[in-house]
């Protein structure tokens, strides 16, 4: 009896223990499962949180590396010392720069002369020259003004000077261009810029490229150059605002009040300074973007780093370049206009020949090549200073 009871108790204990064990195991499984679900959700949150932190850290590290690669001496609400942003440059003077540019262009005249002839032909073919009748209207108007002012005693030199100024200021090469002609004009001058920079880069590298090599290989960064031109157009918007507001102010007599005139002068000066500050580095970006494998923004940032602390020097060189270009037009075009007036006074058969517009187009192509060479030489001098 005792044994049987013990057996029964043992079996019941086993059953109860088994049942308790199963219940405990289920509870443990449920608890583990619930904990696992909680842990799983927490692990997902833990995985998502580090991603956010990691992305912020990556962004901060990128910003730090960008700032380290592109230092800026001027910071907001902090005083800038001259020692921090002063950058010495060993470059020739203004007159030497202009003469070296002339020497460089004339040194490689065997390449640049056919290039000018080709661009003149393409311009005449796609865009056209100024109409000779329109040019004759300038002469007749100047003759009328000379008769009204000085009794017709205006000299040929002064008359040719007025004709040159009026021709250049009213379009020079062609008048009344439509959108297609404007597109062709911009495209042709972009080709001149890229081919000139390509040829100069290979000339200074000690090579002897042909014009054919420049025409075939220089147009690779055309799209990048167009993007930089678009950025320059955006940077010129403050100056355009000044022009638009000035015309409106003159029409409404806004500038008659001295206080309003002073306020507008401060506004115009601020806008011009902003555009000048931005464009001074973007013009160097036009040269930097022509290098193979350089993206537009990379070229603009590199040009901004190069021009840091040197913008005023470059602006002075650009103003001197404008003076040199004006002198080139005066020295070359004034004798041509005087000769044209003298010849057409004797031979009426050549009165319809567009001699002056054709010569003006040739001089303009030469001036554009000179401008590209002028900027490229200064770019190379700055690169040499940075490497030193």
WOMOUR-V367916 format. One record per residue. N is the residue number from 1. PSI is psi in radians with two decimals (none if undefined). Layout:
N,PSI  N,PSI
This chain:
1,-0.74  2,-0.70  3,-0.76  4,-0.71  5,-0.69  6,-0.67  7,-0.74  8,-0.73  9,-0.70  10,-0.72  11,-0.73  12,-0.66  13,-0.67  14,-0.73  15,-0.79  16,-0.69  17,-0.68  18,-0.75  19,-0.74  20,-0.66  21,-0.74  22,-0.72  23,-0.73  24,-0.70  25,-0.67  26,-0.73  27,-0.73  28,-0.71  29,-0.74  30,-0.74  31,-0.72  32,-0.72  33,-0.74  34,-0.73  35,-0.69  36,-0.69  37,-0.71  38,-0.75  39,-0.65  40,-0.78  41,-0.70  42,-0.62  43,-0.65  44,-0.76  45,-0.66  46,-0.59  47,-0.65  48,-0.66  49,-0.81  50,-0.51  51,-0.73  52,-0.79  53,-0.71  54,-0.68  55,-0.68  56,-0.71  57,-0.71  58,-0.73  59,-0.72  60,-0.71  61,-0.66  62,-0.72  63,-0.71  64,-0.77  65,-0.63  66,-0.73  67,-0.59  68,-0.61  69,-0.49  70,1.41  71,2.56  72,1.97  73,-0.48  74,2.17  75,2.69  76,2.40  77,0.45  78,2.55  79,2.34  80,2.20  81,2.58  82,-0.56  83,-0.39  84,-0.56  85,0.06  86,2.24  87,2.02  88,2.39  89,2.32  90,1.58  91,2.72  92,2.88  93,-3.11  94,-0.84  95,-0.71  96,-0.66  97,-0.79  98,-0.74  99,-0.66  100,-0.63  101,-0.79  102,-0.76  103,-0.68  104,-0.75  105,-0.76  106,-0.39  107,-0.64  108,0.75  109,-0.44  110,-0.43  111,-0.72  112,-0.54  113,-0.86  114,-0.55  115,-0.73  116,-0.74  117,-0.74  118,-0.76  119,-0.61  120,-0.76  121,-0.78  122,-0.66  123,-0.76  124,-0.66  125,-0.75  126,-0.55  127,-0.86  128,2.89  129,2.99  130,2.43  131,2.39  132,-0.53  133,-0.68  134,-0.64  135,-0.64  136,-0.52  137,-0.65  138,-0.79  139,-0.74  140,-0.69  141,-0.69  142,-0.63  143,-0.71  144,-0.75  145,-0.63  146,-0.63  147,-0.63  148,-0.61  149,-0.97  150,0.27  151,0.50  152,0.26  153,0.31  154,2.22  155,2.85  156,-0.55  157,-0.82  158,-0.65  159,-0.78  160,-0.59  161,-0.73  162,-0.67  163,-0.72  164,-0.79  165,-0.78  166,-0.62  167,-0.77  168,-0.72  169,-0.42  170,0.28  171,-0.63  172,-1.28  173,-0.69  174,2.67  175,2.60  176,0.68  177,2.45  178,-3.05  179,-0.65  180,-0.76  181,-0.65  182,-0.71  183,-0.77  184,-0.65  185,-0.82  186,-0.73  187,-0.73  188,-0.72  189,-0.51  190,-0.71  191,-0.72  192,-0.74  193,-0.86  194,-0.74  195,-0.68  196,-0.79  197,-0.70  198,-0.82  199,-0.73  200,-0.70  201,-0.70  202,-0.55  203,-0.80  204,-0.31  205,0.02  206,0.13  207,3.03  208,1.31  209,2.68  210,2.87  211,-0.58  212,-0.69  213,-0.70  214,-0.72  215,-0.57  216,-0.56  217,-0.20  218,-0.20  219,0.20  220,-0.88  221,0.55  222,-0.77  223,-0.71  224,-0.69  225,-0.66  226,-0.68  227,-0.70  228,-0.67  229,-0.66  230,-0.67  231,-0.68  232,-0.66  233,-0.69  234,-0.65  235,-0.35  236,-0.11  237,-0.71  238,-0.67  239,-0.66  240,-0.66  241,-0.66  242,-0.76  243,-0.76  244,-0.81  245,-0.53  246,-0.75  247,-0.69  248,-0.66  249,-0.66  250,-0.68  251,-0.56  252,0.12  253,0.63  254,-0.52  255,0.04  256,-0.50  257,2.22  258,-0.69  259,-0.79  260,-0.63  261,-0.69  262,-0.74  263,-0.74  264,-0.63  265,-0.74  266,-0.71  267,-0.80  268,-0.71  269,-0.69  270,-0.76  271,-0.72  272,-0.69  273,-0.68  274,-0.82  275,-0.73  276,-0.68  277,-0.72  278,-0.72  279,-0.52  280,-0.59  281,-0.52  282,-0.53  283,-0.64  284,-0.52  285,-0.50  286,-0.54  287,-0.72  288,-0.55  289,-0.26  290,-0.21  291,2.53  292,2.35  293,0.28  294,2.23  295,2.78  296,-0.84  297,-0.65  298,-0.73  299,-0.70  300,-0.72  301,-0.70  302,-0.69  303,-0.65  304,-0.70  305,-0.67  306,-0.62  307,0.04  308,2.10  309,0.08  310,0.23  311,-0.73  312,-0.65  313,-0.71  314,-0.66  315,-0.69  316,-0.66  317,-0.61  318,-0.70  319,-0.69  320,-0.61  321,-0.70  322,-0.71  323,-0.73  324,-0.71  325,-0.72  326,-0.74  327,-0.64  328,-0.78  329,-0.69  330,-0.81  331,-0.63  332,-0.78  333,-0.54  334,-0.82  335,-0.60  336,-0.73  337,-0.71  338,-0.70  339,-0.64  340,-0.73  341,-0.68  342,-0.73  343,-0.73  344,-0.27  345,-0.41  346,-0.80  347,1.91  348,-0.24  349,-0.43  350,0.26  351,-0.46  352,0.04  353,2.24  354,1.19  355,-0.84  356,-0.79  357,-0.65  358,-0.80  359,-0.63  360,-0.65  361,-0.72  362,-0.79  363,-0.64  364,-0.73  365,-0.72  366,-0.72  367,-0.65  368,-0.69  369,-0.70  370,-0.72  371,-0.78  372,-0.70  373,-0.68  374,-0.83  375,-0.67  376,-0.65  377,-0.75  378,-0.62  379,-0.75  380,-0.65  381,-0.66  382,-0.65  383,-0.72  384,-0.68  385,-0.64  386,-0.67  387,-0.59  388,none
